[in-house]
Amino acid sequence: MPASTTASPVVLTAKALLLDMDGTLVNSDAVVERCWREWAVSHGLDPEAALKVVHGRQGYATMAILLPDRPMEVNHAENAVMLARETADTEGVVPVGGAAEFMKAIAGLPHALVTSADTALATTRMTAAGLPLPGIRITAESVAASKPDPEGFLKGAAELGVAPADCIVFEDSGAGIAAGRAAGMRVLGIGPRAAEHAPTAHVPDLTAVRVSTTPDGSIRLTLATPAPTA
């Protein structure tokens, strides 16, 4: 019988890490689905169709896709209401598997949060999940364009003083993965949604990511369950 073989782990190196929040560090799907199902039904839309586009985008951008003929100022007004509702609802908000250990591992390394949430929502969800907020945060207030526009990731890299090509994005959504690629960055997909959007590599959650450093100070990510897709 031929000898069995074991695939070598995937290893990625970077100078900085740019971290999405929802679906990547924090599992907030319960809140997101409650709020957006109700919103979709109240507007005569199929809630399942709405949930296919909501992840990764700012709320006004999701509304613009689902109600393309509606004035954008109405979307922004309703998004403010939606953000307040989501911020007030933390039931079911938990850390993604391995997130607490991962955040401890990168505490002294260059990283930033790049999220479509505003500051209040990001603070609420990270706190509810028991995770520390990175010192550098790019939130909804920081950008003029929602993911899949790369603005947020490019701002995160600039804040850290690192070239885009030297950053690795952690993302769970199609919009976020597209934003990372458009920024000229490699993308580590987290969770089941990410696998459908061809990230550079993919893991089921953060328990599969081991963090270390190289002699020159770069960040080394060793993926325990490698699944390269690009």
Secondary structure, 3 states (H helix, E strand, C coil): CCCCCCCCCEEEEECEEEECCECCCEECHHHHHHHHHHHHHHCCCCHHHHHHHHCCCCHHHHHHHHCCCCCHHHHHHHHHHHHHHHHHCCCCCEECCCHHHHHHHCCCCCEEEECCCCHHHHHHHHHHCCCCCCCCEECHHHCCCCCCCCHHHHHHHHHHCCCHHHEEEEECCHHHHHHHHHCCCEEEEECCCHHHHCCCEEECCHHHEEEEECCCCCEEEEECCCCCCC
